[in-house]
């Protein structure tokens, strides 16, 4: 929603002292035959490196709390700035009661991460 977009922009500006532009990654899908092979991590790392190293921009990454992309973002050193936090138990993603700053009012399952150069 426009309200959530404004909150995200304000948070990024205040917390990270970053203006625009930002390199934005929205969740992609990985073929079921390639899941668990590291392919999703490789693709995401490539996009992250492109945004940070090639373009010199901070990177915003959007996903859903139940997606394995949450673990990928965490493993790549991204900081969660919005949405439900998770923990991993026995390989399963579990939503905790914790929230990273605020929830998206339209889709409260959405999570945003940031990584700066």
Secondary structure as UniProt FT lines:
FT   HELIX           2..16
FT   STRAND          23..26
FT   HELIX           32..34
FT   TURN            35..38
FT   HELIX           39..49
FT   HELIX           50..54
FT   STRAND          59..64
FT   TURN            65..66
FT   HELIX           69..75
FT   TURN            76..77
FT   STRAND          79..89
FT   TURN            90..91
FT   STRAND          92..100
FT   TURN            108..109
FT   STRAND          110..115
//
